[in-house]
Amino acid sequence: MIQFENVQKRFVSKDGPVNALDGVDLTIEKGQFAVIRGPSGCGKSTLLMTMAGTLGPTGGTVKIDGNDLYAMTGRKRNKIRAKYFGFVFQMFHLVPYLNVVENVVLAGPADGRKADKARARQLLEALGLSGRMGHRTGQLSSGEKQRVALARALFNEPPILIADEPTGNLDTENAAAVHEHLSKYHQQGGTVILVTHDSHTDVQADRELCMEKGKLI
């Protein structure tokens, strides 16, 4: 489903070139739950951005279902990203002046708003947020914010869920709840790529990979 072939990404800093990705080869099959671990600055987020079509590599190829992601136009790549990926981030990225339901439907198309909101409410209820739907994000706990972000990521029923340090700002109880929902999505046939710097993250994954200095080891 996802294939990296000798993928490289080099940045130039004041101290010289930095190989954020250094010849990465990686295949993730449909329906897998893969955890990628590694310390801060090792290239994990660069790997995810390259995987999702938001950061072009310096060299190598990235394929989604056989489609060369960076050989296509930017417009087509945006369509592929919208079709395949849902995103959950450490910092939530919710809009503070919108309520919970409105934040979730941001992931959907501009038309069909009634159907969109019904879908959003269904997801939020499944995530235990039925009593919070009219609240703005400033009225939510960190754990509730992350569940709203998860509902938004699942809104378009993506086949792939990318989670970049999704529990980094959460306590143990809320982190366990997020991992539980990621596992449920996986059990329903979804593909999960979870990135974390925590070597003790307790998740039931099919694969565990370690990243160090731009390489998968």
Secondary structure, 3 states (H helix, E strand, C coil): CEEEEEEEEEEEECCEEEEEEEEEEEEECCCCEEEEECCCCCCHHHHHHHHCCCCCCCEEEEEECCEECCCCCHHHHHHHHHHHEEEEECCCCCCCCCEHHHHHHCCCCCCCHHHHHHHHHHHHHHCCCCCCCCCEHHHCCHHHHHHHHHHHHHCCCCCEEEEECCCCCCCHHHHHHHHHHHHHHHHCCCEEEEEECCCCCCCCCCEEEEEECCEEC
